Amino acid sequence: MAPLPDLAAVLSILLLNRRETSKVNWEFRVLDFIERKFHSKRWTRMMKLATNFGEKGIFLSIWTLIMGANKKTRKEGVTMGLGLIIEALLCNLVLKPSVGRTRPYDIREKIELLIPKLKDASFPSGHTGATFATAAALFFSKTKMWIPAALMACSTGFSRMYFYVHYPTDILGGAALGVSSGWAAARLQKRWEKKRHAKRTAERRKK
C-alpha cells in the first residue's frame, strides 16, 4: 500500500501543477463545460446536498457509528471506520501537503464561487476520497449497500467540479485513494477476524 500515495504525488507534481498552461489545460475545459451546461438553481441545490455527504466527514461518521452500533452490520461499520481513517491520514497529512496543488478558482480568479473558499491544497479531493472509501469498504465487505454508497461517491465527486473547487484529476486521485483505503480497511478487518477466531478456537481447546 505504501507506494500508492508516493506514485500519486509524483504524477500530480509532473502533470497537475501547470499554471502557465491553464488557459488550454483540458481540466479547465471540463470545469468550464460543467459550468456552462449544468449551472442552475436546481442543480446548485442538488450539488450542495451531494457535496455535504463528504463535508468534514460528519455524515459518513454518523453512518459509520450507526452501522457499528448494530450487531448485524458491526463488521461493515468497523471496516468503514478504518477506511475513513486511512483515507483521511493519507489525504490530509501526506498527499495534500506534499503536492500542494493550487485550487482552480485561485487560477481562474474571475470565477464566481457558490461555496466558501478552502484553505487546503487541491489534490486529491478529500470529499471524494472519503465517500469512495466508504463505498469501497462496503463493496469489499460484500454487502449490497455499496451500490447507493457508490452513487453517493460519484455525485460527491461531480459536485466538487461543479463548484469549481477541484480539477478532474483531483477527483480521480481522490477516488483512487478512497478505493485503496477501503480495500486496505477490508483486509485489516479480515486479518483481525481471523486472529480473533483463532484465539477463540485455542481457548475452547484448552477447556
HELIX and SHEET records of a PDB file:
HELIX    1   1 PRO A    3  LEU A   15  1                                  13    
HELIX    2   2 ARG A   19  THR A   21  5                                   3    
HELIX    3   3 TRP A   26  PHE A   38  1                                  13    
HELIX    4   4 LYS A   41  ASN A   52  1                                  12    
HELIX    5   5 GLU A   55  GLY A   57  5                                   3    
HELIX    6   6 ILE A   58  ALA A   69  1                                  12    
HELIX    7   7 LYS A   71  THR A   73  5                                   3    
HELIX    8   8 ARG A   74  LEU A   89  1                                  16    
HELIX    9   9 LEU A   90  LEU A   95  3                                   6    
HELIX   10  10 LYS A   96  VAL A   99  1                                   4    
HELIX   11  11 PRO A  104  ILE A  107  1                                   4    
HELIX   12  12 GLY A  126  PHE A  140  1                                  15    
HELIX   13  13 TRP A  146  TYR A  162  1                                  17    
HELIX   14  14 PRO A  168  LYS A  206  1                                  39    
END                                                                             
